[in-house]
Amino acid sequence: MNIKPAIRYQSREYFVASLIFLSINFLVPFLIIISLLSARSATETSGFSSVSYSGYEMACWIFFFVFGILLPRQATRICVQFGVSRRTAFLSLFPPLFFISLIMALAQKGIFLILDQISNAIHVDMQITYLFKLLYLDGNNTLTLTQHGQEILFHLFYMIANFSLGLFFTFLFWRLNKIGCIIAGLAIPATLIGIPFLIELFPTAFAPVISLAKTIGTLSVSSPWWAILFALLLTLFFSVVSWLLIRRTNIRGSTLTSK
């Protein structure tokens, strides 16, 4: 078995899950429109009805984060069982990830366009809100060709970044023994909750961290290119750490144990 069957296996898993995800994200606003039309027909009113639709980006990010947690473990086990090296198994995670992320990013454009055309045809005022629009478009619905490209790349690389974050967590917990998993499981949420309080209590000690966070935030908001670069750096960081976690691990059959 080489890398191609591994990629085909993962692509199939992605395709099924992505198809279900996209169907739900199209059907939900469509059903809302139908509900509004039914209500308008029942009350015998005319004119424009208004409905808002938001959260597609965040839903995609969560989708890929969960996939990053679930898929690599199963894919790695199958690859190793068929004699594929850890390096090849690890690299096989990314081509289908990039392809499906690109499809999801393009699908967003298609879904929004279809919903906009339907809402205009049936006199429903649909307000579609998403993060890229809020950060960089100032409410402008008319995008230039460059802005269309930036929007697609923004969605693409943040989906990949969230996958790499999930990848890091799944390999981290896979690498640890039971006691280590319990400690990490308790330490991670405690750290996330405790850091804001520590920053408030010791602002001087955390001044470099605060300054760095403000700089990254300012740059990311100022231009989508900076935000895309930040997503690439996050992807690179978590991917490298994930590889360091998995490359020293002895994988046997359907189990993963530390040397």
Number of C-alpha atoms within 10 A of each C-alpha: 11 14 16 10 12 22 20 14 15 21 18 12 15 19 14 10 14 19 12 10 15 16 12 12 18 18 11 12 17 16 11 14 22 13 12 16 18 12 12 15 11 9 9 8 11 10 10 14 16 13 15 11 16 13 12 17 20 15 14 24 19 15 17 27 21 17 20 25 21 14 19 21 17 12 19 25 19 17 23 18 14 12 11 18 16 20 12 15 22 20 14 24 21 17 14 20 23 15 13 19 25 19 15 22 20 16 15 20 13 13 15 17 12 14 18 16 14 15 20 13 9 14 15 19 16 21 13 16 16 14 16 18 15 11 14 17 13 9 10 9 9 9 12 9 9 8 15 13 11 18 22 20 20 22 25 25 23 24 30 25 27 25 29 28 22 25 27 24 18 19 22 19 17 20 20 18 14 11 9 14 15 12 12 16 12 11 13 11 10 11 11 10 11 12 12 11 11 13 15 10 11 11 13 11 11 14 12 11 13 14 11 11 12 12 12 15 14 13 15 19 15 13 13 19 16 17 21 21 14 19 22 15 13 19 20 14 15 20 21 13 15 21 17 14 17 21 13 12 17 14 18 11 13 12 10 19 12 12 8
